[in-house]
Amino acid sequence: MKVVIVFESTHHGNTKKLLDAIAAKYDVELIDASKVDAVDYENYDIIGFASGVVFGKFYKKVTSLAKSVPSGKKVFFIYSCGKNNKDYSENIRKTLEDKGCISLGTYGCIGFDTYGPMKLIGGINKGHPDEEEIAGAVCFYASFL
Ligand SMILES: Cc1cc2nc3c(=O)[nH]c(=O)nc-3n(C[C@H](O)[C@H](O)[C@H](O)COP(=O)(O)O)c2cc1C
């Protein structure tokens, strides 16, 4: 089973920490959305989208690359955010479900955040994602293999 995760993690590399732990244990390809113009999804059985959360959504490049996923593919979502009080994958998941993709689920946790006024107080969520949150992402990934 071939799996790819298309990601962007530009704020502090928080989301990438989750993905690196997954890639250390499982055979998965990671594609940095900020470095490519397109992804050929045909060869993959499962496609993940992972992102820091900006203004309530996944990074624009990740969302934009998700639009070309062929109908019927299995998809999943991973994110890190400043405040984990809602499902930030809702928007991108709906886009893909509307295209006929099958969602395997979402994993989200908090990540170090120095955006805007948070910077003045040295940021919030220092040390996150922590070991437990990283292990949670690996567990989530393992749940649908
Ligand atoms: C421009 C910007 C906007 C953000 N907007 C949100 C937001 O709407 N909700 C939230 O919970 N966190 C928000 N954050 C915090 C990030 O989602 C959080 O720090 C995340 O872990 C960054 O992931 P990354 O290091 O993988 O990019 C924002 C951060 C930045 C830089």
The ligand as an ORCA input file, in Angstrom:
! r2SCAN-3c Opt
* xyz 0 1
  C      -0.241     33.494     10.197
  C      -0.667     32.506     11.259
  C      -2.017     32.304     11.511
  C      -2.435     31.372     12.485
  N      -3.777     31.161     12.676
  C      -4.171     30.229     13.589
  C      -5.565     29.969     13.777
  O      -6.444     30.532     13.113
  N      -5.924     29.049     14.728
  C      -4.979     28.383     15.480
  O      -5.377     27.577     16.338
  N      -3.648     28.602     15.304
  C      -3.229     29.497     14.379
  N      -1.875     29.716     14.181
  C      -0.896     28.914     14.958
  C      -0.343     27.730     14.138
  O      -1.384     26.964     13.593
  C       0.534     26.799     15.014
  O       1.633     27.495     15.539
  C       0.984     25.583     14.202
  O       1.514     24.623     15.088
  C       2.004     25.938     13.145
  O       2.352     24.766     12.467
  P       3.677     24.630     11.587
  O       4.871     24.956     12.456
  O       3.658     23.195     11.166
  O       3.515     25.565     10.437
  C      -1.450     30.639     13.227
  C      -0.082     30.870     12.961
  C       0.313     31.777     11.989
  C       1.788     31.995     11.727
*
